[in-house]
């Protein structure tokens, strides 16, 4: 494959990853971290860039992508976990959230004092937005050309203009970190990286990238893995640079006030930097970022569900995903985020452990017991962490969970995951020893 094709596929991957959360969370992190910005953004980049890249490589190493990884725990787990991931980052959470953010930042600021109900305006905007998503998603073979060669360069140029002008105009010193970033800012950034949903998105985008590479003539397994890594590095470097840039912009903005979220921060920053023109530039950035991510997620869902359910055509699945996303998007951004964050807390640790196990697969012989043990204990801890965010908690369990190592920085699942994996190793050795003894007894008896 030509170098320029590698570049364009990498840029396409960047544009699919870079959506609403990728714009909102880094500047908000920067505002809170202040003088602790660098350790915080480092932690953020690990989970928001490094982990998705590892997921892509892990998927390229196995047949049938995310399903095969999950099947190593149990066939039922592989199917259910993968379906839940695709639905959550697709029509249930990821796509509607991006459409809502595009409306809030790319359309609503220019309406002024119109008499039309916000609900009606959202309905009209999302109808047009999802029609365009649908039309582009119907022909995934053209996505590299549209997104890699046209939309992504326009998006990156817009971000560069905003950040370069911002760094020259926002000349006040960084502020002291907020309470949550005063200690363990690296780990806080690590947890903040969950919010991008990119590790989960990588499970879905794996099939899109592999399909794009095959269309470029890459068919051998080793080549697919190598080019997945190369395109992933292109996307990862671009993502990391953008995160650092807009995160540092957020850190500089802390001296100009306190903002409730990343969208409010960026909106104020663009106005300070460029005046009324800043709203136009920021609106363009948000709209392009959210649109490309919605297209990528819709294509991923279409390719996956039409593959596991051959009776459903790709066009039918894309149509269903688009309609469902449109309906959920009209519930509003706050409702979507309120449900999606607890889910992320539950799903992300499972994804991290599954990917780590995939890379360590050879060291423990690919034992199902190791996969099952690590995932079971990880799931129990992360499930409770997610349920707590819905107000479902117990004082006894709270005390137990709070005493787990690293629980104070949101990583209470790490030691249980290790313990479950080690227990699986022990059980596997005992099982093999028992089988060997039985074989010896049979040989003696014969």
N, C-alpha and C positions, 0 to 999 in steps of 0.2 A: 504494500500500500504506500502511496506517495506521502511525503512529509506534510504537504499541504492538506491532504485528506485527513491525516492524523490530527492536524491542528483544528480543522473544521469540525470533526467529530467531537474533539475535546471541548470546543466552544459550544457545540450543541448540548453536550452533557452539562457544562457550566450553566447554560441558560435554563435547562430543565431543573437543576438543583436550586438555582437562585430565584426564590419566590418571596412570598410575603414575610415569612419568619426570618429569612436571611437578611432582609432589609431592616426589620423592626428591632430585632434583639441585640445585634452588636452595638449600635449607638446607645441603647438603653444600658447595656453593660458598661460601656465607656463612661457614661454619666455617673453611674454608681461606683465604679472602681476608682475613678480619679487618678491619684498618684500611684495606685496599685494596678494601673491599666495593663502593663505588660504581662505580669503573671496571669491576670484574669483572661486576657485575650489569648494567651498561650493555651490555657485550659480549654477555652472555647473552640479554638482551632483543632485541638485533638479530637473532640467528639463531633464537631461540625464539618471537618474536612478529612482528618486521618481515618476515622472510623468508616465513613461512607466509602472511601477509597479501598479500604481493606475488604469491605463487603463486596464491592464490585469484583475484586480479584478472586475472592473466595467463590463467588458464583461462576466465574469463568473457568474455575478448576473442576467443576462438577457438571454432570449432565442434567438438563432440565432445571437449572437454576435454583431458586430459593426452595422449591419443593423438595429437591434432593437433600439439601442441608437439613431441613426439618425432618425428613424421613429417617435421618440418622438417630433421632430421638425415638420416634415411633411413627409409622405411616399415618396414623390418625392425626398425630401432632403436626406432621409436615403439611398435610392438607389443610387442617383447620387454621394453623398459625399463618400460613401463606395467604389464605383467603381473607383472614382478618386484616392482615397487613395491607393487602391490595385495596380492600374496601375502605380502610381507615385513611390511608394516604390518598385515596381516590375520591369517590363520590360522597363518603360520609363526613370527612374532616378536611383533608388537604385541599382538594379542588374548590369546595365552597368557600373555605377561608381565603384563598387567594383571590377569588372573584369579589368577595366582600371588601378586601383591602384595596383592590383596584378601584372599586366604586368610591370608597372613603377618601382615597388619596388622589385618584386620577380623574375624578368626575365631580364629586360633591363640592369641592372647594370653589368651583367656578360657577355654581348655580346662583349664588347670591341669595336674596330673599324671595325665592319663588313660592308661589302659593300652593304648589302641588305637594301632596303628601310624600314624605321620605320613603314610605313603603312602595308607593307607585313608582317613584323614581328608581328605586333599587330594582324593582321588577323589570322596568324597561331597560335599564343598563345591563342587567344580567342576561336578559333575553338576547340582546345584540352580542354581548360578550361570548356567551356560550354558542351562539350560532357560528361565530368566527372560529372558536375552538373546535367545534364539530367539523367544519369544512376542512380545516388544516389537518385534523386528526384522521380523516378518511384516507389520506394518502401519505402514510408514514415514510415511504421511500423518498419523498421530497422534503422531509423535515430537515435533513442535514443542510440542504441548500438554503431553505428559508431562514432557519434559526442560526446555523453555524456561520453562514456567509453574510447575512443581512441584519437580522434582529439583534444578535449578541454583540457585534461590533458597535451598533447604535447604542445599546444599553451600557456597555463598558465606557464608551466615550462620554455619555451623559454623566456617569458616576465620577469619572476622572475630572470633568469640568467642575462639578459641584465640590469635590474634595479639595482640589488644587486651589480654587478660589477661597474655599473655607479656611484652609490652613493659613493663607496669607491675610485673611481679614479677622479671624477670631484669634486675637493676640493676647488674651488674658491667660494667666498661668493655670495649670491643673489644680483642682480642688482636692481636699482630703477625701479619702474614700468613705462611702456611707457605711453604716453599721455592718451590713451583711458582707462587705468586702474588706473589712478591717483585718480579719484573720482568715487564713486559708483561702485567699482570693483565687489561687490556682484551681482549687477544687470547686469553688463556686462557679468559675468560668466553665469548668468541665461539665457541671450539671446544666448550666445555661445553654450549652451546646445541644442538649437534648431537644430544645424547643424548635430547632430548625426542621426536625423530622427527617433529616437527610439520610440517616442510617437506615431508616425504614424505607425511604424513597429509593435508596440504592438497591434494596432487595427487589424492588419493582423495575427500576431502570436497567438492571442487569440484562434483562431480556431485550430491551430496546437497543442497548449498545451492541450486544452480540449480533442482533439482526442487522444493524447498520454496518457492522464490520463485515459480515458475510456478504452483504450487498456490494461491498467494495472489493470482494474477492478473497477475503481472509477466511479460510475454512478449517485449517488444521488446528487441533486443540492447543498446542504450544504457541502457535502464532496468535490465536484468539486471546490467550492469557497475556502474552507480551503486549499486544496492541491495546487490550483493555487497560493494562497498567499505564501505557504511554498516554492514552487519551484521558485516563483518570488523573494522571499527573498534570496534564494541561489544565483540566478543569479545577483540580485541587489548588494549583498555584494561583490561578485567577481568583478562586474563592477566598483563599487565605489573604491575598493582597487587598481584595475588596473589604473583607471583614476588618482587617487592621485599619484601613483607611476610614471607613464609616464609623468604626468603633472609636478611633481617635478623635473623629469629628464630634462624637457624643461626649467624649471626655472634655474637650474644649468647651462644649456648650454648657457644661455644669456651672460655669462661672456666670452664665447669663440667665439662670433661673432653674427651677425644679419642674420637671415635666412628668406627667402621669404614665406615659408610654413612649415607645420609640417613634411612633407616627407623629405624635405631638412635637417631639424633639426635632425630628427632621423637618417638619413643617415650619417651625420657628427658625431653624438654622437656615433653610433655603431663603426665607424672607429677609433675614439679617444679611445674608451673603449677596443675594441678587435682587432684593426687593420683590415687586410683584412678578417679575420674570422667574423668580425662584420657584413659585408655585407651579408654573408651567413645566419647568425642567423636572421638578420632583414628581409631578403627575405623570410625566412621560416615563421616568425611571420605574415607578411603581407599576404602571400599566404594562409596560414591556416585560418586567420581571414576572409579574403574576400571570400574564398571558402565556408566556413560554412554559412556565411550570405546569399550568393547567393542560396545555397541549401534551407535554411529556407524560404526565400522569394518566391522561385519558388514553393515549396510545398504549401505555404499559398495561392498563387494565384490559383494553381491547385485545391485545396480543395474548395475555395470560388466560383470560376466561374463554376465549375462542379456542385456545389450545387444550384446556382441560375439559371443555364441554364442546366437542366437535360439531354437535348439532346446531350450536349457536354461531352464526357468522360473525366475522370481525366487525362488519358494519352494524349488525344488530347490537352487539355489546357496546360499541362506541355510542350508539344512539341512546341506549339505556343509561349508560354512565353519565352522558351529557344531561339528559332529562332529570335524573335523580340529583345530580350536582346542582342544577338550576333550582330545583324545589327546595333543597336544604339551604342553599345560599340565601334564599329569601327569608329564612328564619332570623337572620341577623348575625353580625360578627361576634358579639359578646356571648351569645348562646353557644355558638360553635366552639369558641375558645374554652368556655367553662367545662365542656365535656371532653375536649381533645387533650387538655393538659394532664388530667389524671390518667388518661389512657397512655400517654407518652411515658409517664412515670412507671407504668406497669410493663409496657412493651419494650422500652429501650434496653433495660438490663438483660432481658432475654435475648435480644438481638446481639448485644455485645458478647455475651457468653457463648452464644451459638457460633459467632464468627471466630472467636478465640479458639474454641474447640476445633473448628474446621482447619485452622492453621496448625494445630497440634495433633491432628488426626493420626498421623503416622506414629507418633510417640506412644500412644496407648492402643495401637492396633485397631482404631476405629470402633472400639467397644460401645455397643448400645447402652450398656450399664453406666459408663462414664458420662455419656451424653445425658441420659435420663436422670442420673443423680445430680449433676450440676444444674440442669434446667429445672428440676423439681424444686430444689431449695431456693434457687434464684427466684422462681415464680412465686413461691409462698411469700417471700419478703417483699418483692415488688408489687404483688397483688395487694398486700395490706397497705403499703405506702400509697397506692392509688386509691384504695377505698377510703383512707383517711381524708383525702381531699374532697370526698363526697360527704364527709361527716360521719362515716361509719367506722367507729374505732372503739377500742376497749382499753381501760386503764392498765389491765394486766399485760396485754400485748404491747401497749405503748412502752411500759417499763422494760419488757423483754427486748423489744426492738431497739430501744435507745441505748442498751448496753452492748449492742453489736459493734465491733470495731468499724470505724469510719462512718458510723451512722450519723454523726454530727455534721458531716459534709455531704450527706445524701448518698453515700456509697455503702450502706449497710448490707447490701446483697453480695459484696465481694467475697467475704470470708465464707458465708454459706455456700456460694458457688464453688469455691475451692474445696470445701469439706465434702460437698456432694460429689464432685469429680473424683476426689481421693477415695471416697467410699465405693464409687463405681469401679475404680482400679482394683481395690481389695476384693470386691465381690467377683470380679472377672477372674482374678488369680485363683480364688477359692473354687470357682466353677470349673476352671481348667484343670486344677489339681484333682478335683473330685472325678472329672471325666477320665483323667489319666489313670486314676486308681481303679475305676470300673473296667477300663480296657485291660489293665494288667490282670485283674481278677478273672475276666472272661478268657484271657489267653491261658492262664493257669488251669482253669476249669476244662478247657478244651484239650 
